[in-house]
Amino acid sequence: MNEEEVIYLLKILEIALIASVKFVLAPFEAERYGFNFRDAFLITTSGGITGIIAFTFVGQAISYGWKMVKGVFKKRSARQNSPKKIFTRSNRFIVRIKMRFGLIGLAITTPAVISIPFGTIVTNHFYRKKMRNALILILSVIIWSLVLNGLAQYLKLSQYLH
């Protein structure tokens, strides 16, 4: 492999990694690198799907570890007067989406508004059927990938970066 091929593969890997974490940025990065719609769609979609699958199965271990860490600190702070639970703006937003629109609402907002790792873990926390959750999230990623890659190719924002 020559240097150009390595750089090309690294660009693909970068876009796929961005898509697996913060999906909404990946199509615009793919357009900036000069990928056409088809290639950008395939790269961003596969990155998003990989992120969903990874965090569906690794997310349970992350949640369990987080509960263990929280448990240690709760025991320490139980001696003191612990403050009431604080609901942040993002927590309220997620609960509002879940209560108003359910699983479909979480799936729609996960790739674009919420990050894929956080959205996948939260979805699997609220709804126990992991395979169904993963399939609905994957469908959402495919739809968002079509929309965002189309938008990125149409706007061609990279022309303003040079």
VOSEBA-547833 format. One record per residue: residue in one letter; y, z, x of N, C-alpha, C in turn. Coordinates in steps of 0.02 Angstrom, whole numbers, plus 32768, in hexadecimal, padded with zeros to 4 digits. Example, Ala and Ser with C-alpha at 12.3 -4.5 7.8 and 13.67 -1.06 7.14 Angstrom:
REM residues 2
A7EE4818682947F1F818682677F5B81868294 S7F90816282827FCB816582AC8002818A8285 
//
This chain:
REM residues 162
M7FC48000802A800080008000803E8000802C N806C7FD5801A80A97FD4804080DC80038021 E81158007804081488038802C8163802B7FE6 E816C7FEB7FD381867FDB7F9181567FF17F5A E81167FE97F6580E47FFE7F3380E380497F2B V80EA806D7F6280EC80B67F5F812980CD7F39 I816380AF7F4681A080C17F23819980B27ED8 Y817C80797EC8817080677E828144809B7E5F L810E80AF7E7F80E180E17E62810381257E5B L812E81367E8B815381757E87818481747E4D K81A3813B7E4081D081357E0681A9813F7DC5 I816E81207DC1814481297D85813181727D7C L811D81927DB3810981D87DB0814482047D9C E817F81F67DB681BA821D7DA581CA82187D5A I81C881DB7D4081D781D17CF981A281F47CCD A816381EE7CE1812D820F7CBA8134825B7CBC L814782767CF5815082BF7CF9818C82D67CCF I81C282B07CD181FC82C07CA781E882BE7C5E A81C2828A7C4B81AC82837C05817E82BC7BF0 S815882D77C1E812A830D7C0B814E83507C02 V818B83557C1981B083937C1281EB838C7BE3 K821B83617BF3825683567BC88258830C7BB6 F823682FC7B80822782B77B6E8265828D7B62 V829882A87B4582D282817B3082F682607B6C L82EE827A7BA8830F825E7BE282E882247C02 A82A782227BF8827C81F27C1B828B81A97C0C P829681947BCD82A3814D7BC282E381357BE4 F8314815F7BE98353814B7C09834A81477C55 E831F81727C70830F816E7CB782E6812F7CC5 A82B9811D7C99829180E07CA182BE80A37CA0 E82EE80A27C73831E806A7C70834880677CAF R835B80A17CC8838380A37D05835D80857D40 Y831C808F7D4282F280737D7782E280297D6C G82F6800D7D3382ED7FC67D2782AB7FB47D06 F82887FE37CE9824A7FD37CC5825B7FB27C83 N82337F807C6F823E7F607C2F82247F8E7BF7 F822E7F797BB8821C7FA47B8081D27FB67B80 R81A77F847B89815F7F907B8781497FC37BBC D815E7FB87BFA814A7FE57C308167802B7C25 A81A7802E7C1181C6806F7C0581A380947BCC F8191806F7B98816D808D7B5F812A80A97B76 L810480837B9C80C380997BB380C880D67BE1 I80F880D57C0E80FF810D7C3E8116814C7C1B T814A81477BF1816481837BD08132819F7B9D T811181737B7980DF818A7B4880A581AD7B6A S808C818F7BA0805381AE7BC3806881F17BE2 G80A581F57BFB80BE82347C1680C4826A7BE1 G80E082577BA780E682867B6F80A3829E7B56 I8073826F7B4F803082817B37800E82AF7B69 T801582A07BA97FF882CB7BDD801583117BD8 G805683177BCE807683587BC7805C837E7B8B I8054835C7B53803A837C7B177FF383957B22 I7FC9836B7B3E7F83837F7B4A7F8083BA7B7B A7FA783B57BB07FA683EA7BE37FBE842D7BC4 F7FF5842B7BA08010846A7B867FEB84827B48 T7FC584577B287F9A846E7AF17F64849C7B0C F7F4784897B447F0F84B07B5F7F2584E47B93 V7F5A84D77BB87F7385077BE97FA185397BC7 G7FBF85247B8F7FEE854F7B6B7FD185907B54 Q7F9185907B427F7185CE7B2C7F6F86007B65 A7F5F85E87BA17F5E86147BDB7FA4862E7BEB I7FD686027BE4801B86177BF08030864C7BBD S801F86417B7D803086727B49800E86B57B56 Y7FCF86B37B6A7FAA86F07B787FC987157BB3 G7FDA86F17BE87FFA87107C22803D872E7C10 W8063870B7BE680A587247BD0809D87657BA8 K806A87687B7D805E87A57B56804C87DF7B84 M802587D27BB7801288067BE7805088207C0C V807A87F37C2380B788077C4780E5882F7C18 K80ED88167BDB8117883A7BAB80FB887F7B9B G80B988847B97809988C47B8980A788F87BBF V80A888E37BFD80B789107C3580FE892B7C2F F812D88FE7C20817289137C1B817F893C7BDC K815B892E7BA6816389567B6A814C899D7B75 K811689A67B9A80FE89EA7BA881318A107BD0 R815189EF7BFF81838A107C2881C18A217BFE S81D589F37BD3821289FF7BAD82058A297B6E A81C78A387B5E81B88A607B2381D18AA77B2A R81D78ABC7B6881F18B007B75823B8B047B63 Q825D8ACD7B6C82A48ACA7B5C82AC8AAF7B15 N82E88AB57AFB82F58A977ABA82FC8A4B7AC4 S82CB8A277AAD82CD89DE7AB782F889BE7A80 P8320898D7A93834C896D7A62832389427A31 K8344893279F98323890879C7831788C379E5 K82E788A179C982D7885E79DF8312882F79D4 I832388087A06835C87DB7A018342879479F3 F835C877679BF834A873179AF8381870379C9 T836E86D979F7839F86AB7A1583A9867079E5 R83DB864879F583EB860D79CD83AF85DD79CC S838F85D47A06835685A67A09831A85C179E1 N830F860379E482D8862179BD82E486177972 R83218622795D833386197916832985D07901 F833E85A3792D8337855C791F82ED85497914 I82C285607942827B8550793E825C856D78FF V826C85AC78F0825185CB78B4826A85A87875 R82A98594787582C58570783C82A2852D7831 I829585097867827184CA7863822A84D67848 K820A8508786381C58518784E81C2852B7804 M81F0855577EE81F0856C77A8820385347778 R8232850A778C824B84D6775E821F8498775D F82078483779981E48443779D819C844877B4 G8187848277CC8142848D77E1812F84697821 L80EF8458782680D48439786280F583F67870 I810283CF783C8122838D7846816883967863 G818D83C7784C81D083D4786681CE83E778B0 L819F841278C2819884247909818483E87932 A815883BE791781428383793C817B83527946 I81A5834A791481DE831C791A82118335794C T821E8376794D82518390797A8239839E79C1 T81F883A479CB81DE83B67A0E81F183847A44 P81E483437A3F81F483177A77823F830F7A84 A8268830E7A4F82AE82FE7A5882DB833B7A5F V82D0836E7A3882FD83A77A3882E283E17A61 I82A483F47A53828384297A78825E84077AB1 S825084297AE68229840A7B1C81DF84077B08 I81BA83D97B26817383D17B15814B84117B24 P815484317B5F812C846E7B6B813A84A47B37 F817984B37B2B818B84E87AFD817684D77AB6 G8184849A7AA1817284857A5D812784857A51 T810184707A8380B8846F7A7C809C84B67A77 I80B484E27AA2809D85287AA180AF85497A5F V80ED853F7A488103855D7A0880DA854179CE T80CF850079CD80A884E17998806284FD7996 N8043850379D07FFF851E79D27FFD856979C2 H8035858B79CB803985D279B9803B85D9796D F806385AF794C806A85B37903802F859578DE Y8013856078F87FDC853C78D77FA0853A7905 R7F67855378EF7F2E855F791B7F0285227929 K7F0684ED79027EDB84B3790C7EF984877944 K7EE2849479817F00847479BC7EFA842879BC M7EC1840F79A97EB783C679AB7EE583A37979 R7EEB83BF793D7F1883A3790B7F6083A67923 N7F7383E079407FB683E7795A7FC483B47990 A7F9483AC79BE7F9D837C79F57FA4833579DB L7F7C832279A97F8082DF798E7FC382D2796C I7FDB83037947801C82FB7925805482F87959 L80518322798D8084831F79C2808182DD79E7 I804582C379F3803E82837A16805C824B79EB L8050824C79AB806E821A797E80BA821E7981 S80D4825A7982811C826479888137824879C9 V811382537A00812882397A41812981ED7A40 I80F781CE7A2180F581857A1E8131816A79F7 I8140818879BF817A8172799781BB817C79BD W81C481B879DA820181C57A01820681967A3D S81CD81867A5B81CE81597A9581E681137A80 L81CF80FB7A4781E780BB7A2D823280BC7A22 V824980F17A00829080F679EF82BB80FE7A2E L82AA812D7A5982D4813B7A9482D181047AC8 N829780E57AD2829480AD7B0182BA80717AE6 G82B680657AA482DE80307A868329803D7A8F L833D807B7A848383808E7A8C839980887AD5 A836F809E7B038380809A7B4A838780517B61 Q835980267B49835D7FE07B5C83997FBD7B3C Y83AA7FD27AFF83E37FB47ADC84257FC97AFC L842D80097B0B846C80237B26847780117B6F K8441800C7B9584457FFC7BDD847980277C00 L847180687BFB84A280967C1884A380957C64 S846E807B7C83846C807A7CCC84A1804D7CEA Q84BB801E7CC384F07FF37CDD853080197CED Y853780547CD08573807C7CDC856B80AD7D16 L852F80AF7D33852280DE7D69852F80C17DAE H853780807DB3853F80617DF5858680617E0B 
//
